[in-house]
């Protein structure tokens, strides 16, 4: 938790249409700060502005894709901000980065309810359990994103112990059409398998969800015996 007292404020200015590794730069920066434990970050969108190029950028009516300035602001300890700066430099090809002295007066977080705290601690899994295998295609979609990603997110929201996605090299399904990796490994709707293991109670709860999400594919259920299930404490994990 961020302590009261001297701190540093990181401010980054980029344009809305700038991208870093396939996503908007401002989103990439916020994800990076979140992943590395920065106390918080806020993005604000300007209505007009210009930078080193001297070109004026303005937001227009209904202009969703306007190339206007985006401001990302984060506050944390001097040690944390200094450690993250080299990666921020790499991400911001064109823009402005500032580091300013500031002082934390108050930093509070809402107390987690007993229910939330319980959810964060997976029960110890051992003995008899159920395994679900889901076979779908790489090109299958759900709500505008790959179906396998949507399924994994849904399982995580439902507090399922874990899920693993496997990308096949070759396979076929109900249509009998063979899918295989193309020249230079380019995808041709390759087969995807998702495996999920948890208690029977939890697995039974997700089956109706999978039935709704998987329009074309295969979902199978089998008995398994868990020999060992361990996971590192979240606080000690590193990205």
N, C-alpha and C positions, 0 to 999 in steps of 0.2 A: 504494500500500500504506500502511496506517495506521502511522504512526511511533510509536516508543516515547516516552512523555512525557505532558504534560498533554493532556486531551481533554474532551469533553462526552458525557454520557449522556442520551439522550432517552427518556422513559418516557411512554407514552400508555395511558390506561385508557378503554375503551369497553365497551358491553354486546354480547353475542354476536349479538343480533338487530338491531343497528343496521346500516343500509345506506347506502352512498354510491355513487351512479350505478349502481345495480342489483346491486352485490355487497356482501358483508359488509364493514363499515368496516375491520375489522382486516386483511382480505385486501387491500383497496385501499391501505391504508397501507404494508404490506409490499411490494406491487408498486411503489408509488411510490418507496420508499426504494431498492429494488433497481435500478429504472430510472435513478435519478439517482446511482448509484455509491456509495451509503452502504456502509461497510465490512461491515456485517452487521446483521441484525435477528432477534429471537426473539419468538415469541408463546407466552404461557402462559395456560392456562384456569383460572380460580378455581373453587372449589367453593361459595363463598358470598361475599356482600358487599352493600354499599349505597352510594349516592352522595348527590348534593345533594337528590334527591327524598325521601330517607329510606326508600324502599321496599327491603325485603330481597329479594335475589335468591339463590336456592339451586339447586344442581344436585340432581336426583333420579335414582333408579335408572331406567335406560333412558331418561332425559330428554335425548335428543340435541339437542333444540331449546330447552333451558333458556336463559333470558335472564340468564346469569351474566356477571360481569366478565371481560374479556379484557385482558391486559397485553402491550403491545408495547414492547420495549426495543431500542434501537440505540445504538451507540457510534461516534463519529467525531470529527474535528477540530472545534473551536469554529466555525471559518469555515463548514464544511459544514453543521453543525446549524443555525446561525443563518440560512443561506441557504434551508434547507428549511422552516423553521418557518412562514412565512406560508401555505404550501400545506397544512401539517398542521392549522393553525387552521381553514382552510376545510373540511377533511374531517371534523373532529370537531365536530359540531353539539352533542352532549351528551357530556360526559366530563371527563377531567382530563388535562392535559399538564404534564409536569415536565421541566426541564433541570437536570442536576446536574453539578458538577465531578467528574472522575474522572481516573485516570492509567492509561495503557496500559503494562503491564509486558512483555507479549510478544504479538506478533501474527504468526502464521505461516500459510502456506498450503502445501498439498501441491504438490510439483513436478509439472508436467504431463509425462506421458510423451512420448516422441518421436512416438508414434502420434497422441496427442491434439494435439500441436503441429502435426503435418502436416495433421490434419483441419481445423484452424482456418484454414489457408491454402489457399484454392481454387487449383487449377492455373489457369494462364492459358489461357483458352478462345479459340481462333481456328480458322478454317477450317471444315471440314465437321463438322456435329453433327446431333442429332436434336431434333425438337420434338414434344411430346405435348400434345394438346388434350383436355380432359375436360369433357364436357357433362352436367350433372346438374341437379336441381331444388333450389331454395332450402330446401325443407322436408325433403329427404333427410337422414337421420340415421345416425350411426355411433357406437356406444358412448355414447349419451346426449348427443352434441353434434352440431352441424351437420356434415354429411359434408364440405363444402368445408374447414372448419376442421381436421377430422381428417386429411384428405389433406395439407394444407399442413404440419401438424405432423409427419406421417410422413415427408414429403419432406425436411424440415429435419433430422430425426434420421438420415436416410440420406445426408446431406451432399450433397444436390442443390444446384446453384449458385443456383437461385432459382425461384420460382413466383409467378404473378400471378393473382388472382381477379377476374373481371369479373361484375358483376351486370347481367343483361339487363333491358330494359324490356318485352319481349314475345318470345314464341317458342313452339315446340312440339317434341315429340320423338316417340318411338316410339308413344305412345298416341294421337297426333294431336290431343290436347287442347291448346287454345290457352291459354297463360299470359300474363297481362298485369298491369301495374300498375293497382291499383284507384283508387277515389276518394281524393284527397289523398295519392296515392302509397303507399297501404297495400299490403302484399305479398299476392300470391295465388300462392304457390309459383312465383316468377319463375325464369327460367332462369339458371343459373350456368355460367360457363366458366372453367376453370383452364388456363393455359398454362405449360408447363415446357420449358426448353431446357438441355441438357447434352450431354456426350459420349455416343456410342452405347453404350459399355460401361455407363455409369451408367443411362441410360434403359432399356436392356434389363433391368437388375436390378430396376427398379421396376414393370415391367409386370405380373408375377404378383401384386404387392401391389394394384395398381389393379384387376386382375381380381377379386380377392377383395372389395374394398371397394365397388365400384360394381355394385350389384344391378340398377339400372335407369338407363340413361343411355348415353353414347357415349364411347368413347376412340379417338382417331385418332393416327396416327404419321406424321410427314413429315420429309423432309430439309431442312435449312437450312444456310446458310453464315453463320458469325459474323464480322462485320466488326470489331466492337469490344466488349469486355467489361471494364468497370472497376468497382471498388467501393472505397469509402473505408475506411481502416484502422479496425478496431473501436474502438481506443483513442481515436480522434479524433472518434467519432460523438457526436451530441448528440440527446437526445429533446426 
